Amino acid sequence: MNHKQIKKWFSEFTALYEGRRISLPIPLQRKLRHSHAVALNAAGIASELLMEPEHVRLAEMAGLLHDIGRWPQYETFQTFRDSESKDHGALGADVLKQHRVLADCSDHERACLEAAVRHHNAKDVPSSVKGDALRFTQIVRDSDKLDIYEIVIGLMQSGEMLADPTLRLNTDPNGPLTPEAMLEVRERKSVSFRHIHSLNDFLLTLLSWTYDINCQPTYNRLANRKVLARLSQFLPHTTDVESLFQAADMWVRTCKAANPNE
């Protein structure tokens, strides 16, 4: 795998979407920063898992490419909502094939990168994804979540999330929590997209992600960065919500303390 060539292609491909504009649209600027952050997260997690250097680079490339489908998605549909356009993971896998980005990769590398891009955003990874392809997909899924936590918390603190409906997926900024979403979190499941109707539901979805973490270093980062405590300030301070946060916090602490080799 020529990781320098992949980085070069990524830069050239994303720059194409400036077109005749002075600069990339702000949503794509955010995705560009996000892609680089996820690549950094993925490399860090792989390194802490004591992977071989070539596998660390593979994880980094998977993180960099994971959202490549966002560019054609936004250009065509002017939205990042998959339900109103196309699945951006599948779009990304198609982009890689169409542009022969992975032509110089080994079959093993290609399978890992394609799986990570295609399935990073799936509610559940298909059971057909196994071995190293599954491992790299899990690393990217964790890396993606880690950066989204930071992005959303920052946007809530700045007030941008309330000011820009597209950032909160056009959900109701003042709507109540959906009971079905709360039930899924209580059952340690990721919140289903069909149950996200309000900004509170959207934020609750991030809480539910703590039950869909795959790698020990990710739990370490969640705990050390106090992600759940920072997220909790933006949700209603009710007994039900606080119990969900307490359960999730206990889950993260328990997993952080577990033997990473178990």
Phi, psi and omega per residue, in radians:
M1 nan 2.198 3.079
N2 -1.649 1.584 -3.040
H3 -1.181 -0.501 3.102
K4 -1.166 -0.664 3.113
Q5 -1.180 -0.661 3.110
I6 -1.148 -0.735 3.094
K7 -1.073 -0.727 3.131
K8 -1.101 -0.790 3.120
W9 -1.068 -0.753 -3.136
F10 -1.013 -0.816 -3.132
S11 -1.093 -0.742 -3.123
E12 -1.213 -0.697 -3.119
F13 -1.145 -0.819 -3.115
T14 -1.189 -0.551 3.122
A15 -1.179 -0.466 3.125
L16 -1.021 -0.491 -3.044
Y17 -1.420 -0.029 2.950
E18 -1.248 -0.628 3.098
G19 0.919 -2.191 3.141
R20 -1.624 0.053 3.119
R21 -1.292 2.816 3.070
I22 -1.190 -0.621 3.138
S23 -2.707 3.026 3.072
L24 -1.062 2.521 2.996
P25 -0.982 2.584 -3.073
I26 -0.947 -0.747 3.112
P27 -1.010 -0.661 3.127
L28 -1.344 -0.496 3.014
Q29 -1.079 -0.722 3.115
R30 -1.127 -0.712 -3.137
K31 -1.157 -0.582 3.105
L32 -1.133 -0.821 3.102
R33 -1.094 -0.705 3.137
H34 -1.087 -0.749 -3.115
S35 -1.068 -0.735 3.118
H36 -1.192 -0.632 3.119
A37 -1.173 -0.713 3.125
V38 -1.151 -0.676 3.081
A39 -1.043 -0.752 3.129
L40 -1.146 -0.746 3.092
N41 -1.051 -0.785 -3.078
A42 -1.124 -0.748 3.112
A43 -1.102 -0.694 3.131
G44 -1.141 -0.757 3.129
I45 -1.129 -0.807 -3.140
A46 -1.062 -0.693 3.127
S47 -1.130 -0.745 3.131
E48 -1.207 -0.405 3.050
L49 -1.431 0.063 3.093
L50 1.093 0.622 3.057
M51 -1.272 2.757 3.075
E52 -1.116 2.633 -3.107
P53 -0.894 -0.678 -3.139
E54 -1.191 -0.504 3.086
H55 -1.347 -0.547 3.042
V56 -1.106 -0.761 3.109
R57 -1.140 -0.644 3.106
L58 -1.123 -0.729 3.087
A59 -1.097 -0.715 3.114
E60 -1.065 -0.776 -3.141
M61 -1.160 -0.647 3.091
A62 -1.095 -0.714 3.099
G63 -1.146 -0.716 -3.136
L64 -1.111 -0.693 -3.039
L65 -1.547 -0.166 -2.911
H66 -0.990 -0.599 -3.076
D67 -1.860 0.362 -3.072
I68 -1.062 -0.422 3.091
G69 -1.223 -0.251 3.139
R70 -1.138 -0.547 -3.096
W71 -1.167 -0.963 3.067
P72 -1.136 -0.535 3.108
Q73 -1.068 -0.856 -3.096
Y74 -1.227 -0.671 -3.134
E75 -1.083 -0.685 -3.064
T76 -1.473 -0.738 -2.973
F77 -1.954 -0.174 -3.116
Q78 1.002 0.586 3.102
T79 -2.693 2.735 3.027
F80 -1.847 0.104 3.117
R81 -1.426 1.969 -3.126
D82 -1.055 -0.586 -3.091
S83 -1.170 -0.346 -3.134
E84 -1.856 0.062 -3.113
S85 -2.495 -1.923 3.071
K86 -2.435 2.724 3.120
D87 -1.046 2.075 -3.016
H88 -1.302 -0.359 3.032
G89 -1.188 -0.804 3.098
A90 -1.141 -0.684 3.077
L91 -1.046 -0.729 -3.131
G92 -1.109 -0.748 3.102
A93 -1.082 -0.655 3.107
D94 -1.150 -0.694 3.121
V95 -1.065 -0.767 3.141
L96 -1.044 -0.702 3.139
K97 -1.274 -0.773 -3.100
Q98 -1.042 -0.694 -3.091
H99 -1.677 0.073 3.108
R100 0.900 0.743 -3.088
V101 -1.126 -0.572 -3.034
L102 -1.804 0.359 -3.064
A103 -1.057 -0.569 -3.105
D104 -1.605 0.073 3.125
C105 -1.475 2.726 3.000
S106 -1.248 2.888 3.113
D107 -1.022 -0.684 -3.141
H108 -1.123 -0.823 3.139
E109 -1.102 -0.749 -3.128
R110 -1.089 -0.763 -3.138
A111 -1.085 -0.711 -3.126
C112 -1.180 -0.781 -3.112
L113 -1.191 -0.759 -3.141
E114 -1.118 -0.706 3.129
A115 -1.136 -0.767 -3.110
A116 -1.099 -0.717 3.133
V117 -1.222 -0.806 -3.057
R118 -1.165 -0.647 -2.968
H119 -1.933 0.104 -3.073
H120 -1.112 -0.450 -3.071
N121 -1.854 0.080 -3.125
A122 -1.228 2.541 3.070
K123 -1.055 -0.718 3.065
D124 -2.377 2.387 3.093
V125 -1.274 2.296 -3.139
P126 -0.994 2.541 -3.128
S127 -1.145 -0.290 3.131
S128 -1.290 -0.283 3.116
V129 -1.488 2.053 -3.018
K130 -2.359 3.023 3.016
G131 1.033 -2.434 -3.101
D132 -1.136 -0.573 3.104
A133 -1.045 -0.703 3.092
L134 -1.188 -0.741 -3.096
R135 -1.068 -0.793 3.139
F136 -1.233 -0.581 3.045
T137 -1.089 -0.742 3.120
Q138 -1.119 -0.718 3.123
I139 -1.080 -0.751 -3.141
V140 -1.197 -0.694 3.117
R141 -1.058 -0.760 3.100
D142 -1.131 -0.778 -3.099
S143 -1.101 -0.673 3.091
D144 -1.087 -0.841 -3.132
K145 -1.067 -0.754 -3.105
L146 -1.010 -0.739 -3.132
D147 -1.314 -0.631 3.121
I148 -1.093 -0.664 3.053
Y149 -0.950 -0.868 -3.089
E150 -1.146 -0.703 3.133
I151 -1.091 -0.866 -3.067
V152 -1.154 -0.756 3.121
I153 -1.065 -0.732 3.107
G154 -1.111 -0.724 3.136
L155 -1.208 -0.567 3.067
M156 -1.213 -0.729 -3.139
Q157 -1.137 -0.644 -3.112
S158 -1.418 -0.280 -3.088
G159 1.541 -0.060 -3.115
E160 -1.140 -0.556 -3.123
M161 -1.088 -0.654 3.122
L162 -1.335 -0.572 -3.054
A163 -1.367 -0.505 -3.054
D164 -2.028 1.845 -3.106
P165 -1.026 -0.541 -3.091
T166 -1.160 -0.506 -3.124
L167 -1.211 -0.520 -3.138
R168 -1.800 0.407 3.102
L169 1.027 0.590 3.097
N170 1.033 0.464 3.096
T171 -1.407 2.825 -3.140
D172 -1.192 2.072 -3.086
P173 -1.193 -0.362 -3.083
N174 -2.007 0.113 -3.073
G175 -1.256 2.768 -3.135
P176 -1.361 2.977 3.026
L177 -1.248 2.409 3.118
T178 -1.425 2.205 -3.100
P179 -0.956 -0.665 -3.134
E180 -1.132 -0.619 3.098
A181 -1.170 -0.736 3.127
M182 -1.127 -0.650 3.127
L183 -1.126 -0.716 3.133
E184 -1.094 -0.706 3.107
V185 -1.137 -0.728 3.137
R186 -1.070 -0.549 3.128
E187 -1.562 0.185 3.123
R188 1.069 0.737 3.092
K189 -2.055 2.681 3.004
S190 -1.223 2.451 -3.132
V191 -1.151 2.295 3.116
S192 -1.275 2.529 -3.102
F193 -1.022 -0.600 -3.093
R194 -1.175 -0.226 3.139
H195 -1.764 0.112 3.137
I196 -1.684 1.750 -3.107
H197 -2.023 -0.384 -3.086
S198 -2.238 2.919 3.046
L199 -1.055 -0.653 3.092
N200 -1.063 -0.705 3.077
D201 -1.089 -0.736 -3.140
F202 -1.055 -0.780 3.119
L203 -1.182 -0.623 3.106
L204 -1.140 -0.531 3.092
T205 -1.047 -0.708 3.117
L206 -1.116 -0.646 3.066
L207 -1.090 -0.719 -3.093
S208 -1.136 -0.409 -3.126
W209 -1.118 -0.364 -3.136
T210 -1.073 -0.357 3.121
Y211 -1.606 0.078 3.137
D212 -2.195 0.663 3.101
I213 -1.734 2.513 -2.998
N214 -2.009 -0.423 -2.962
C215 -2.099 2.403 -3.132
Q216 -0.924 -0.804 3.136
P217 -1.028 -0.465 3.123
T218 -1.200 -0.749 3.068
Y219 -1.054 -0.696 3.113
N220 -1.037 -0.774 -3.131
R221 -1.169 -0.739 3.117
L222 -1.022 -0.767 -3.120
A223 -1.242 -0.842 -3.074
N224 -1.150 -0.549 3.134
R225 -1.528 -0.039 -3.136
K226 0.915 0.776 -3.054
V227 -1.051 -0.797 -3.066
L228 -1.185 -0.686 3.106
A229 -1.104 -0.691 3.134
R230 -1.223 -0.622 3.133
L231 -1.250 -0.605 -3.033
S232 -1.101 -0.448 -3.084
Q233 -1.155 -0.285 -3.078
F234 -1.725 -0.050 -3.142
L235 -1.889 2.763 -3.123
P236 -0.997 2.420 -3.125
H237 -1.582 1.168 3.098
T238 -1.800 2.872 3.136
T239 -1.051 -0.738 -3.124
D240 -1.106 -0.789 -3.118
V241 -1.173 -0.751 -3.136
E242 -1.102 -0.599 3.105
S243 -1.178 -0.615 3.091
L244 -1.146 -0.728 3.123
F245 -1.186 -0.680 3.127
Q246 -1.107 -0.735 3.131
A247 -1.142 -0.741 -3.140
A248 -1.166 -0.707 3.116
D249 -1.095 -0.722 3.103
M250 -1.118 -0.675 3.110
W251 -1.071 -0.825 -3.139
V252 -1.102 -0.765 -3.133
R253 -1.104 -0.722 3.140
T254 -1.129 -0.787 -3.131
C255 -1.195 -0.615 3.098
K256 -1.104 -0.643 -3.095
A257 -1.408 -0.266 -3.079
A258 -1.183 2.715 3.064
N259 -1.155 2.096 -3.077
P260 -1.098 -0.282 -3.131
N261 -1.595 -0.067 -3.115
E262 -1.450 nan nan
